[in-house]
Amino acid sequence: MPEGPSVRKFQLLTSPFVGQVVAKVGGRSRKINVNDLCALRLQDSQVHGKNLYLAFVAAEGPLGPTAEERVLQREAAPGASSSAQGGQEQVCSPQNEEPQELQHSRSEVPDAAEGLGNWLHFHFGLFGSIRANEFSRANKANKRGDWKDPVPRLVLHFESGGFLVFYNCRMHWCSFPRADPSSDILSVEFHRGQALDALRAPNPICCTLLDQRYFSGLGNIIKNEILYLAKIHPLTQGSLLALSDLEHLLDSAIRFSSDWLHSKLHGKRLHPQIYQKERCPLGHAVMKGTLGPSGGLKRLSWWCPQCQPMVLSEDGDPSPVT
């Protein structure tokens, strides 16, 4: 799934639309009725780790065609509907002109009528993304040989004429962003002391780094790269490392994440040193394994046994992971 730098770029793509009113929606979701977004104003956009939050409020005054104009449109094209890359589009009408049956069918409706900020939470899956003023196009054929464009989960057309397209994401309404900025590795409020305390725990360092309670936004790519940069074996227990080693690892996490974001904003691709590589930059053979706590989530790891030697405990046990 997209890591912190990618989601922060997504947030920057949404920022120019803050203050604008949704004029038309497209897409489909099992969790929300996307038509609930019609005629709402995008009030705010925030990112916390791997999660994006958009706040919507009621827009002042009517938007879109009048009720009479919509009746004429329906009579002119009975049963007609337009599609947005595989999803149904809905032109927004004034909220007080909705059919009664639609008003009673809404699920998880935002309380925009009272002017309160209602947040739509986005969590992106594998290859999840946001596009501004363009749709994603297929760059290769699928397994069946079809060149089918990705289908958006949500399309928001704004009154300015611009639009946002959301791909492969889960959405649900919440009352406020649920995150602690002190754990976000790309936040100015990131708490180094809290992070260092977490790294000192007697757990494999590769597991601690993926704990979003302390390293929100840090994902598998960042984990592999910074462990190589810090010359630390992924199964080494944090409690066995010197404070200077942990500080170096933390510096690497912040610097790598910031540099990756900078590259993304300038259209440059990431050039990993160890992630998905067969050899490290020094030419050593790279090991690959699925590591994680027993009974927990296991993630692929790449490391160089020569550049990242194992640090063992006194009893010679590297870690309680497989």
Secondary structure, DSSP 8 states (H G I E B T S, - for coil): ---HHHHHHHHHHHGGGTT-BEEEEEE--SSS-GGGGTTEEEEEEEEETTEEEEEEEE-SS--SS-HHHHHHHHHHSTT---EETTEE-EE---GGGS-HHHHTT-SS---GGGT--EEEEEEEEEEEEEEESS----SS--TTS-------SEEEEETTS-EEEEEEEEEEEESS----GGGBTTSTT--HHHHHHHHTSSSBHHHHHT-TTTSBT--HHHHHHHHHHTT--TT-BGGGS-HHHHHHHHHHHHHHHHHHHHHHHTT-----SSTT-SB-TTS-B-EEEEE-BTTS--EEEEE-TTTS-----TTS---SB-
